[in-house]
Amino acid sequence: MNRSLLIIIGLLCALLTAAGIIYYTPLNVARRQLHDKRSSMRCRAMTELCKLDDKKSIPEIIQLIKNEDPIVRSYAAGTLGVLNAKETIPEITKLLQDNNHGVRWSAVVALGELGAKEAIPEIIKLLLDEDMWVRLFTVRILGDLDAKEAIPGITKLLNNDEYSVQCESLIALYRLDAKGSIPKFIEFLQNDLAYLRSLTVRVLGKMGAKELIPEIKKMLKDKDEQVLWSAEEALRQLGVPEAEIEQAKSK
């Protein structure tokens, strides 16, 4: 086809679309797909609407958090979070009680995106959720929301057997400046997992735990290089002179 003709056709399509005569724009297609019977198409539509930042579709997406398919409910919660639909916080908060774990953690993340401090009391309840991923995301979001009232509950999760939850709890407690929880960190210095030992040392350094300098010095004898580096860095952050660090390493 002649190049000039292609250009003319393209311009005509653009004009017709702008005039509202042609409706098959990516935005309109995505909006229509929200009503598709197939869950996959509805989820694809929500992904596209996020990319297009289409806030006008929010009322229709709100209806999807009541959908029978948990995947659709999960996508709907996430989409409302990305679209910064703060008016939907009460509806999303209800999803924290959903019987599907994927929906629950999607709701937690969405509330974090929305900065929903008013939902903190309900989010805290999920620290005791049966699902590991729900607990993990709950801890992370409570840190994001600066939920200092969650410190006691997060501190209890340090006794959790799940490595990922323990790490996330350490990070959250550091972000919440939970100095009262520092004594609970000590046992992790002897943990079998090098990453957890290293993370603990780094957190202690950043939290200014000078009372634990003797314990951190002991980590300079650790067999793992990452732990050794973290211990040196933590001691520097705590104001320990370089000569003293070198002396501790040589003992």
Steps between C-alpha positions, in 0.01 A plus 500: 500500500619848415673668798302822452175302510606333826569839654159630389324193644688544829400865522137415426497234772645746747239762411214251521625375836527854633146568377373193683399315184759224543501355850772238477772688682712305756314683778153417374595140424633457854186652650282263301709201604420573866157353419635193319382170647856367496706578809819511295362780282382697801844473659667600174267799481592613851870471418447720195293754692782528754743579221259762365437638851128496426336629817162520327482120506523489882120464559491194272811347660345540846229260389763239416625472858175311559562261210472128571846435353774570760747586224270777378448627855876500552564690176225748584652581839844545347366717219317730740822540694701588191231747387524668843127455556497615863121509501503120475697444823192381696414246228857373471526473879210253491713274278740445790243247619474324162519119511771499232857573613595659166218750533601580858860581416395697192271705723782561749733620223228721350434663838872566527500663157211718614671599826194376687599569860136471603515132405801424724295335781351256250833440324669416833260208543661333197831463685336181628378386159542131417670582169870585499475745207217690666709538817806605301318771302316613814831560680640689200195722460482578871858622468401712198212650699727581797262300720682517832200342670589183310845469662395245768335275241790523257749430780318174576552393138875491563424163662339381177661197335474655153824662394336752264261623769788535749702709254202719413426549870857611571485754220159629610613541861802697382276724289268549797801587720393229745797527734310312768513191278881501467558240776293257292747536211795349687405135441511557123873570524540124549249395234603227255414723203782738409264750336295531818815550710622764255164678491480505880845655532416767241174585676674528838753740350233718340294505821796624704511199732826596673421273793550204265844602370665206687259256332557655158877477547459125542350488150840603362591132549209378287586263214278684250658795316171691476453475876858621556447800272166582668660480846782737402253746347271484805789569737600803293142628513509457877809717524758229568848617389659319208797394713267341753320311222830369364606396848174310551551320168847385595407360840 
